[in-house]
Amino acid sequence: MKSELTREQAYDHAKEERINRLRIRLFHTENTDGARQYELCSKIFEEYRYFRFDSAFVYVKKMIAIAGQFHKEGELIRSKLLLIGILSNSGFYKEAFEITGAININELSDSLRTDYLILRARLNAGIAEYENDAHLAPDYRRQSERDFRDAEQVTPSNAFEQTIDLAFLPERAAHPELTPDYFYDAIIKQPLSQHGIAMVATRVSYAYTGQDRVLFLALAAIHDIRSSTKETQATFLLGRELFEQHRTEDAYVFMQEAVRSARFYGARNRTVQIETILPLVAGKLINDKQHERDKLLIGLLLFLIVAVVLFFLLVIYRRQFLRIKADEQLIKEKNKQLEHLNEKLWESSRIKEELIGLVLKTCSSYIETLDKIKHQTLHSIKLGKYKDASQFLNTIQIDEQKGQLYSMLDSVFLTMFPNFIASFNALLKKEDQIWPKSGETLNATLRIFALIRLGINEQEAIAKILDYSVSTVYTYKTRVKSRALVPANDFEQRIMEIEFTDGSYFG
């Protein structure tokens, strides 16, 4: 069925081409050739009969006019019966009843009387279904049943019709051979038109329920599509049956097709009937989709819960196994920390040893110098040579002694940190780098940060050692940090990371 829906436009296009060819032939027919005109109008009407109501109405009116013009009474009655049929199909029940009432049934041949009674029966059944009223609809249905019985008396059913009637036997269950497949094969093997198959299959569907009814309605709907029948009841009934079976998605597809076809044909009654049910189907479809999404969401949540539970179980299960590795890793990390601390302690110890050695050597030198000064000064005083004592004391250059001390401090420091100057300048832009002048080991700025690398962080201590004011030390530090490539707060830490080398100055 869905596959045939994709070919619907091709079937419609083929029908329109047939209609165009017939209309061209009618256009070239002489006005005086009534029989030929009636024949072509009849063929065009048959193409439009279940395809488009307005066009079918135009050509059946032409048939009536031609039959009246050429006094063809049989063709006139038959054309009026055809008009009743399309009026009934399109929901013009009042107009159909008026034409039906104007025909004298007693003047009709058996064939026309049978057609008349069947049309009136379908007209009453159609209005009963359309009104669906508890008070009036039963009367229309009873009249429809009477007309079908009368038609059967006038023209008894042929062998095929009798076979189809077996589907409605009350005791059908007692005949196991009367299966849905039996009637399906009977319909397919009978030489019927596409529309004829659809009509018979629709009729048989009323004898069944459930999936068997879907079988015959689908057969009818497929052949309606192939014959470009837009005034189709089968597609609507199929959609409604699927809706009752809770196959909402398929029901919505076929309901939409049914309402499109009804609008295309111009069947007002069918359009109203379908549009009454279509919102219910659409609402159910939306609810089903939401329910599916809810089920999917619930399933996803359950999956996540199970996954989380399994994850935690796995974590608990592996915890004992991982604890040993974690402990081993912790021990390794602690050992690394201890090694690092030992390196720092060893570095600090070596620095202290070097500094202590420097201090002892300096102090020893200064004690020796002071002892010489003391003896020389006392000797001059004993001899009364005060002027010689004063001249001797003036020969002692304190600044020169400071310079020697700083030079010794620089040498000791650069022995421990030979890469200090290069590492220090790597933290500065090229234009801001600070290098000692020729003949210098360290300048004032480098000497301040050298003391910081030795662990002397207090500005007061640095100022006393270098004989600077505290503000001078602060200015030097701030100036360098402001030009550094690293954040000012990290500069001193980067200075402390300059590597120590065990190259003993006093070793």
Disulfide bonds with the S-S distance in Angstrom:
none
